[in-house]
């Protein structure tokens, strides 16, 4: 068996969030070098602020300003910073209870090494040079040699600023090393040879394409390879009217479920070579391969008569 394939996979998208009055005041305050929390009915000060009391679920709107210095309550050393993290060199993740707060704020601490970090150490905010109204307006924390009292009084704050921040756009990103597994590795390798290969269940005898290494009906492992296609039948389809970013295909176009000849599971593919409003169930199609092979770019009509409904009704 050839080596199982693996490759890096990145899932990345911008996440847009609208802010309520509490989070709007908190982020706008950071832009103005002010750290705001909220005061609960029982006198606790929560930083970062939340809209509802986590104990009573009561709505909270009483904003207060806390200190820019605080105490580390716990920490962990980050030996290898990743893309997008606060610092590009090793640093500590710390929970900091700011002076006047009763809860801790998570952020980065710029320290020369893990030996320089300890629970109970005093730290202060290092502000970013350019601030936009985001948590990154706090560039990081830094050690602060001071015996200042940690029982600072908080000051009531109206939370009113000029040009308040009402929304943020955060880049969400997940980095994976993805492996398709034994069965799909064989399927992908076959596509490179312009072939479609599935696997047959030893119990129900159904052929699954693409193969998953196990029968979803019987729950048993599959190993017997079966070559299917290359032609197939459109079982059902949809017309796409919204243009996708970075996809150079003019709308409208058709995506369909296609049951390759010999397969007992339909796969999906784009239909080309025919006006979108002429695509229909039962249409016989064949693959048009990408330049140099690798995978079908789309499927086009073969010119054969349409398949009878009874031949694909179980594959809808």
N, C-alpha and C positions, 0 to 999 in steps of 0.2 A: 504494500500500500504506500503510495507517495506520501510525503510529509503533508500534514494538515496545514492548510493556509492560515495565515494571520496577517493583519494589517492594522495600522492606526486608523481610528475613526473619531471624528470630532462632530459633536452635536452642538451647534451654536445658534443663538437667536437673540434679538433684542427684546427685553421684557419691559413693557411700559406700564407704569403704575401711577394712578392718581392718588393724591394725598388728602387725608382729612385735615381738620384744623390743628390737631395735636402734632402729627408728623410734619405737617407743613411748617409749623412754628419751630420744631426741633431742627429741621434741616436748614431753614432760613437762618436760625440762630447760629448754627455752625459757620455759615458764611460770614456772619458778623462777629465771630469769635466769642459767642455766648453759648453755653451748654445749658439746655433746659431739661427739666424733669417735670413730673406731675406729682401732686400731693394727694394722697388718698384720705378718706374720711377719718381713718384711725391714725393719721399723722405720718405715714411712711412716705418717703420720697423715692420715686421710681425713675431710674435713668438706665437705658434710654426710656422715654415716656411711652405709655400705651394708652389706648382710648378707654379701656375697661379694666377695672380692678381684677387681677387674676384670682383673688380670693373670693370676692363677693359678686363679681361680674357687674358691679355698679359703674356707670359711665363716669369718666374722670375728665375734667377740663381745667382744673386749677394748676396753672403753670408756675414753676419756680425756677430760678437760676441757681446753679450749683457751682462749685469751684472747678478750676482747671488743673488742680493737683489732686492726687489721691493715693490710695494704697493698693498694692497688688494682693489679691486674695488667693489666686492660684495661677499657674503658668505651665507652658510646655514649650520646649525648644524646637524650632523649625530649622533643620540642618540644610534643607534644599528648597529655597523659595521657588514657587511655581509662577507661571505667567499670570500677571494681573494681581499678584499679591502686593501688600503695601510697600515692601522693601525688596531690593534686588540682591540682598546679601543675607546670610543667616540671621535670624532674629527670634524673639520669643513671642508666642501668643500669650496674652495676659488678660485676666479679668481684673479690672480696676474699679474699686469703689471710690468714686470721686468724693471729695470733701462735701458733706452735706447730703449725700445720697445714701440710700439703704440697700440698693442693689448694685450689681457690678456691670460694667460696660466692657465688651470684648473688643480688643484692638491689638496692634503690634507694638512691641517694645524694642527700641533700638539699643542693643547692648553688645559689648564686644565678645561675649561668649556666655555659655550656660552658667559658668561659675560666678558671673556678675549678676545673676538673677536670683531672687529669693522671695518667698512669700513674706509679706509685711513690709517690703521695701517701698519707699516713697517715689512717686513718679509725677511727671507733669506733661501736659499736652504740648506737642510740637505742631504748630499750625502749618498747613500747606501754604506756599507762597501765593498760589492762585486758588481761590475758593469759589465754588459754584452753587453751593447748597446741597452737599452730599456728605455721606459719612467719611469720604476720603478728604474732606476739608481738614479733618484731623489726620495729619500725615502719619503720625505715630505717637507713642509716648516715649519719654526719655527719662533716665534716672534723675532724681531731684534730691539733693542733700539738704534736708530741712527738717526741723523738729516742730513744724507748724502743727497745730492741733487738727485732728481729723473731725472734730465736732463742730465744724463751721455752721453758722446759721444760714439757711437758705433765704433768698429774697424773692418775694412775689414778683412775677413778671407778666405783663399783659400779652406777651407773645405777638406783638404787633411790630412789623418791620415794613420798610418800603420795598416794593417789588418782591412780594413773598413767592416762595417756590411752591407750585401747585401740583407738580408731577415730576417723575424721574424716569429715565430710560436706563436700565441696567442690562449689560451684556451677559447673558447666561451662557456658560460653556462647560461642556463635559468632554473629557478626553478619555478614550477607551483604546485598548488593544483588542480588536474583535477577531474571533476565530469562527468560521462557519461550521466547524466540525467535520468529521469524516465523510458523512454522506454528501453534504453540500460542497465539500472540496472536490469530490469526484464529479459532481454536477458542473461546477465552474470549470474544471479542467476539460470536461467534454465540450462545453460551450466554446472554448478556445479552438477546438477542432471542428466547430460548426455542427455539433451533435447535441441532442437533448437526451439526457439519461435520467431515468427514475429508478425507484426501488420497489420491488414487489413484496407485499406482506405474505409471509408463509402460512398465515391462517385464513384470511378472507380473500387472498389472491389479488387484491387491488394494487394498482401501480400508482405510486404517488410521485408527482413532479411539481415543483422541486422536491427531492427527498428530504426527510427530516431525521432519518436513522431509526424511526419507530413508527408503527402504524397508529394513527390517532384514534382509530375505531377499536382495534383489538388490544392495543397497548403492548405489542410484542416488537422486538427488534427486527429491523429489515436489513438485508445484506445483498439479496439477489438483484443485480443491476439489469435494467431493461431499457433498451434504446427505443424512444418513441418519436412521433412526428416524422419529418419536420412539419408537415401540414397539420392543420387543426380546424376546429369549428368554433365560431363565436357563439357563446352560450347566453351571454347578456352583456350590456355595455352602458356607458354613460357618455354624454356630450359635455365637454369641458368648455366653459365660456369665460373663465377667468385666467388671464395670463400669469404664469408663475415666474417669479424672479429668477434670472439667470438661465431660463429655459427658452431657447431660440425656436419656439414653435408657435405659429400663428393660430389664434383661436378663431372659430371653434374647431376643436379636434375631438377624436373619440378614443377613449380607453375602454378596453373590453376584457372580459374573461374568455380565455381561449383554451378549449380542451384539445390538446395535441392528440393525434391518432395513437391509440394504444394506452393513453393515460386515463386514470380514474379520478383526477383532480385537475380543475382548470387553473391555469396561471394567468396573470394579467399582462397586457401589452398594448401598445398604441396601434391603431389601425390607420394606414395610409394608402395612397393610390386609389382612393375612391372618395367622392364627396361625402361629408359627414352625415348628410341626411339620407344617404343610401345604405348606410351600415345597418345591418339587421341580424336578428337571431338566426342561427343556422348558416350564416355566411361562411364559406370555406376560404381559409387564408393560409399563407405561407410566410416564413420569415424573410426579412430583408436585413442582411447582416451589416454591422458597422464596418467601416473601412478597416481592413486588416483583420476582420473577425473579432471574436471576443464575446459578443452577445448580439441578439437581434435588435436593430435600431427600431423597427416597427414590423407589422405584418400587413400584407397586401392580399387582395383577392386572387385566388388561383384560377378563376374562370370556370370552376366546376359548378354543377348544380348545387343548390342549397341542401344541407343535410336535413333529413326528416327529424321532426321534433322528438320522436320516440328514441332517437339514437343519442340524444344529449340531455334529455329531461332530468336525469338523475344527477347531472353535473351543474345545475343552475346554482 
